[in-house]
Amino acid sequence: MVNPSDPIVWWSPRLILHEPDWIAEPPGRDVLEGVVWLPFVTFWQVTADLPFAMDVPGGHGHNYVSRTWTAGPPCCRRPATAPTSSPRCAR
């Protein structure tokens, strides 16, 4: 799970001379439509965004604070109302 506007996820030195696969995908909810790849230009645009990737509201850029993460087997996902009683989660 990534934020579409996270430059850290999309940055690569390959952007200098190679069009990335993600350019052909529909833009994410917080990415402008009409984003195109241009040799060197796209690399520098994404590079220029890197220092500002954290200074954005949650759910944008590299700020994942407002995301809800669930990990592990379903028995170990603790509901907000009651803890699970599975012995696998007692470890």
C-alpha positions as CSV (number, residue, x, y, z in Angstrom):
1,M,0.0,0.0,0.0
2,V,1.6,3.3,-1.1
3,N,0.4,6.8,-1.5
4,P,0.3,7.7,-5.2
5,S,2.0,11.0,-4.6
6,D,5.0,9.5,-2.6
7,P,8.1,10.4,-4.6
8,I,10.3,8.2,-2.4
9,V,8.4,5.1,-3.8
10,W,8.7,6.2,-7.4
11,W,12.2,7.7,-7.5
12,S,14.9,5.8,-9.3
13,P,18.0,6.8,-11.2
14,R,16.4,4.9,-14.2
15,L,14.0,7.9,-14.5
16,I,16.8,9.8,-16.3
17,L,16.6,7.7,-19.5
18,H,13.9,5.1,-19.1
19,E,10.1,5.6,-19.0
20,P,8.7,4.0,-15.8
21,D,5.8,1.6,-16.0
22,W,3.8,3.7,-13.5
23,I,3.4,6.5,-16.1
24,A,1.0,4.4,-18.1
25,E,-1.2,3.7,-15.1
26,P,-4.2,5.9,-14.2
27,P,-3.1,8.7,-11.8
28,G,-3.8,8.2,-8.2
29,R,-6.3,10.2,-6.2
30,D,-3.7,12.9,-5.3
31,V,-1.7,13.0,-8.6
32,L,-2.4,15.5,-11.3
33,E,-3.8,14.0,-14.6
34,G,-1.6,14.5,-17.6
35,V,1.7,13.5,-15.9
36,V,4.1,12.5,-18.6
37,W,7.7,11.2,-18.7
38,L,10.4,13.3,-20.3
39,P,14.0,12.2,-20.2
40,F,15.9,14.0,-17.4
41,V,12.9,16.3,-16.7
42,T,10.8,13.7,-14.8
43,F,13.9,12.5,-12.9
44,W,14.5,16.0,-11.6
45,Q,10.9,16.7,-10.9
46,V,10.6,13.6,-8.7
47,T,14.0,14.3,-7.2
48,A,12.9,17.8,-6.3
49,D,9.9,16.4,-4.5
50,L,11.9,14.1,-2.2
51,P,12.9,16.7,0.5
52,F,9.2,17.6,0.9
53,A,7.7,14.1,0.9
54,M,7.1,14.1,4.7
55,D,5.9,17.7,5.0
56,V,2.4,16.9,3.7
57,P,-1.0,15.9,5.3
58,G,-1.4,12.3,6.3
59,G,-2.3,10.0,3.4
60,H,-0.2,12.0,0.9
61,G,3.5,11.9,-0.1
62,H,5.5,9.8,2.3
63,N,3.3,10.5,5.3
64,Y,1.5,7.3,6.2
65,V,0.3,8.4,9.6
66,S,-3.4,8.3,8.8
67,R,-3.3,4.9,7.1
68,T,-4.8,1.9,9.0
69,W,-2.4,-1.1,8.8
70,T,-3.4,-4.7,9.5
71,A,-0.7,-7.3,9.6
72,G,-0.5,-10.9,10.5
73,P,-3.0,-13.7,10.4
74,P,-6.7,-12.7,10.9
75,C,-6.7,-14.2,14.4
76,C,-4.1,-11.7,15.5
77,R,-5.8,-8.6,14.3
78,R,-7.3,-7.1,17.4
79,P,-10.7,-5.6,17.0
80,A,-11.2,-2.2,18.7
81,T,-13.9,-3.6,21.0
82,A,-12.4,-6.9,22.4
83,P,-9.1,-8.7,22.3
84,T,-8.8,-11.9,20.5
85,S,-8.6,-15.2,22.4
86,S,-6.6,-17.2,19.9
87,P,-3.7,-19.1,21.4
88,R,-1.6,-18.2,18.3
89,C,-1.7,-14.5,19.4
90,A,-0.6,-15.2,22.9
91,R,3.0,-15.8,21.9
